[in-house]
Amino acid sequence: MNDLNQLHILVSGNVQGVGYRYFAQMKAMTYGITGWAKNLDDGSVEIIASGQKENLDQFVKELREGNPFSEVIDIQIQQSDETNVFHSFTIKY
């Protein structure tokens, strides 16, 4: 199988109610990333992202910039040991 990496990402700042998860979903599609994004109770967004390392790097770069309505204050990224197979990038509710 190809070399898939999986990242666990926590994005904090003004990232809820501003279309950030949809933004992440669009960027994921652009870079061939699979996984999901969901809002957390503390106001942050949790993202699981699987893909090729180069694509994940670009994806994370876009996540740091955010969309025009969001303000990303901090991003925490952990390499995940799990490599779940996702078929698309979804938004969880």
Secondary structure, DSSP 8 states (H G I E B T S, - for coil): ----EEEEEEEEEE-SSSSHHHHHHHHHHHHT-EEEEEE-TTS-EEEEEEE-HHHHHHHHHHHHH--TT-EEEEEEEEE-S-----SSEEEE-
